[in-house]
Amino acid sequence: MIARVDTVAFFDALAAEMNTHPERFELLGPADMVVEVVMTRPESDFRVRCAFEGMGCSAVAEIEGEGAPHSDFRLAGPLTAWKAMFEDIAANGRATGLYTINSLALLGDRIACVGDDPMGLDKFSRFNQSLQEFLDGAYRVSVGV
């Protein structure tokens, strides 16, 4: 069981799940994006960069400091909002309703999608279903929220 969602180990497990089951992504098509996930916490923010190529996640790395200049976009919000999304995934097998990353980012009241490059931000729209399937993998990796 993974102890917490705000760890590199958790995102490594999501990447392994994706890479083990590329067939879940074939209908969605190949993805080419680099995402920075930011979970704000009282003591310090957790930041991780996930790179996606084709039907897999090619790299996961924790980021130190402010921002990731090599990310296409950043998804940032409080740890409580991220936990709520993963709790919904654990309960339903996938994110539902307002807990999908698309809903969370478009509403922007809990998790925001931000970036400096319009072409990079466009990748969120183009590949958000692949990103959601990646995050929904938490159902299969024993999430400890």
C-alpha positions in Angstrom: 0.0 0.0 0.0 1.3 3.5 -0.8 1.3 5.6 2.2 0.4 9.0 0.7 -0.6 10.6 -2.6 2.0 13.4 -2.1 5.0 11.2 -2.8 7.1 10.3 -5.7 6.5 6.6 -4.9 2.8 7.1 -5.5 3.4 8.7 -9.0 6.0 6.0 -9.8 3.3 3.4 -9.0 0.8 5.2 -11.3 3.5 5.3 -14.1 4.2 1.5 -13.6 0.5 0.8 -13.8 0.2 2.8 -17.1 3.3 1.3 -18.6 2.1 -2.2 -17.7 -1.3 -1.7 -19.4 -0.8 0.4 -22.5 -4.0 -1.2 -24.0 -6.0 1.1 -21.7 -4.6 4.1 -23.6 -4.8 2.8 -27.2 -8.3 4.1 -27.8 -7.2 7.5 -26.5 -4.1 7.6 -28.8 -0.6 8.6 -28.1 0.1 11.5 -25.6 3.0 13.8 -25.7 3.1 16.1 -22.7 5.0 17.0 -19.6 2.8 17.7 -16.5 3.8 19.3 -13.3 1.6 18.4 -10.4 1.7 20.7 -7.4 0.1 19.8 -4.1 0.1 22.7 -1.7 0.7 21.7 1.9 1.2 23.9 5.0 4.8 22.7 5.6 6.0 22.8 1.9 4.5 22.1 -1.5 5.0 18.7 -3.2 5.9 19.0 -6.8 6.3 16.2 -9.3 6.9 16.2 -13.1 5.5 13.4 -15.2 6.5 13.0 -18.8 4.2 11.1 -21.2 5.2 9.7 -24.6 3.1 7.5 -26.7 1.1 5.1 -24.5 3.2 5.4 -21.5 4.8 7.5 -18.8 8.5 7.9 -19.6 9.6 9.7 -16.5 8.6 10.8 -13.0 10.7 13.2 -10.9 10.2 15.3 -7.9 10.8 19.0 -8.5 12.6 21.3 -6.0 11.8 25.0 -5.9 9.3 27.1 -7.8 8.0 25.9 -11.1 9.2 23.6 -13.8 10.5 25.4 -16.9 10.3 22.2 -18.9 6.6 21.4 -18.2 3.9 22.0 -20.7 1.4 23.0 -17.9 1.0 22.8 -14.2 -1.9 21.4 -12.2 -1.8 23.1 -8.8 -4.1 22.9 -5.8 -4.3 22.1 -2.1 -3.5 18.6 -1.0 -7.0 18.3 0.3 -8.4 18.7 -3.2 -6.0 16.1 -4.6 -6.9 13.7 -1.8 -10.6 14.2 -2.5 -10.1 13.3 -6.2 -8.2 10.2 -5.3 -10.8 9.2 -2.6 -13.4 9.5 -5.4 -11.3 7.3 -7.6 -10.8 4.7 -4.8 -14.6 4.7 -4.2 -15.7 4.5 -7.8 -12.9 2.9 -9.8 -12.4 6.2 -11.7 -13.0 9.9 -11.0 -16.6 10.9 -11.3 -18.5 14.2 -11.8 -16.7 17.2 -10.4 -13.8 15.1 -9.3 -12.4 14.6 -12.8 -9.2 16.5 -13.6 -11.0 18.2 -16.4 -13.8 19.5 -14.1 -11.4 20.4 -11.4 -9.1 22.4 -13.7 -11.9 24.1 -15.7 -13.7 25.2 -12.6 -10.4 26.3 -11.2 -11.7 26.7 -7.7 -9.7 23.8 -6.3 -7.1 22.8 -8.8 -5.9 25.2 -11.5 -4.3 24.4 -14.8 -1.6 27.1 -15.5 1.3 27.6 -17.8 3.3 30.2 -19.7 3.0 28.7 -23.2 -0.4 28.6 -24.9 0.7 25.6 -26.9 1.7 23.8 -23.7 -1.6 24.7 -22.1 -3.4 23.3 -25.2 -1.9 19.9 -24.4 -4.1 19.7 -21.3 -7.2 19.9 -23.5 -5.8 17.5 -26.1 -4.5 14.9 -23.7 -6.7 15.3 -20.6 -8.4 11.9 -21.1 -5.0 10.2 -21.1 -4.1 12.1 -18.0 -7.4 11.1 -16.4 -6.8 7.5 -17.2 -3.3 7.8 -15.7 -4.7 9.3 -12.5 -7.6 6.7 -12.4 -4.8 4.1 -12.2 -4.8 4.9 -8.5 -7.8 2.6 -8.2 -5.5 -0.3 -9.1 -2.4 0.7 -7.0 -3.8 0.7 -3.5 -4.0 4.4 -2.8 -3.5 5.5 0.8 -5.0 8.9 0.8 
